[in-house]
Amino acid sequence: MGLLDDLTSLMGNARSDAEQEQDKKAAEAEVANLDLDGIKALIAKVTALIANKSQELSSLQSKLKDLSPMDLLGGKGNDLKDKVAALLSSLASLKTKLGVYEDATQKKA
């Protein structure tokens, strides 16, 4: 599954620094007025979202792996690759936010 891992890795790195910084600032604004319990609730919610999206990503990767080389280069492959890219972007955003939330718990503890 080396080619698929490489593809996934490349798509995961597709988020720009500006997008990551925007996610970070949005998360910081979100936790600015929350107490510790509110931040912990956000962490639980985001952790669950990450788990769900990770499972969905795994399923899509399996579907990509099962495609023939012709299908991989065709419409089916492109559709699945687009879905994988969107999921990877979403996961990266959630992980950035989770990091901010975890940092905020340390500051408010």
N, C-alpha and C positions, 0 to 999 in steps of 0.2 A: 504494500500500500504506500510505497515511497512517493510516487507521483502525486497521489491524493494528499498525502501529508504536506508535500511541498506547496501544492495549490492552496490548501487550507492555511498554511503559514503565510503565504503571500497575501491572501485575501484578508487575513487577520491584521496585517500590517498596513492595510489600505487607509486606515483612519489618520487624518492629518493631526499635527500637533495642535492646530487651532480648534479642531473638533474636540480633542481631549481636554484642552484648556476650558472650552465652553462647558463641557460636562462637569468639570471640576468646580467651576464658578457657580453653576446652577445648583450643584449639590451643597456647596458651602452656604449659599443663600437659603436653601431648603432647611438646613439644620441650625441656622443662626439663632432662631427664636424657639427652638425645641429644647425640652428638658432631656435628661438622660434616658428616661423611659421612652420618650418619643423617638429618639435616635435609635434605640435598641429595636423598636418596632419597625423602623425603616430598614434596619440591617436584616431583620428576619424576612421582611417582604422581598428585599432585593436578593437575598440568598436563595429564597424559593424561586424567584424568577430566573436566576442564573441556573439553578438546577434543572428547571423545566426547559429552558432554551438549550442547555447542554444536551439533554436527552433528544430534543428535536434535531439538533445538529448531528448527533451521532446517527440518528435514523437517516438523515439526508446523506451523510457520508457513506453509509452502507448502500444506499440506492445508487450513488455515484459509482461506488466500487463495483457494483453488479452490472453496470452498463457496458455494452460492447464498445470497442474503440470508436466505431462509427457513430453510435448513439451519443457517446461522450462528446464528440465534436459537433453533434447536431443539435436540434432544438431541445430534445429531452435533457441533454447534458448542460446546455446553456441555461435552461430554466432552473435546473437543480443548482448549478453553480451560482446563479443570481440569488437564489434563496439562501445558500450557504453564506455568501458574502454579506447579505443583509443580517443574518443571524450572528455572524462573527462581529459585525459592526455593533449590533445591539449588545452583545456580550461584552465587548470592550467598553462600551459606554457604562453598562451596569457595574463592571469591575472597577472602573474609575470612580464612580459614585460610591461604591462600597468602601473603597479605600478612604475617601473623604469622611464617610460616616464613622468608620472605625477610628480614624484620627480624632474626630469630634468627641467620641465617647471617652477617649483618654484625657482630653482637655477638660471635659465636664465632670469627670469622675473625682 
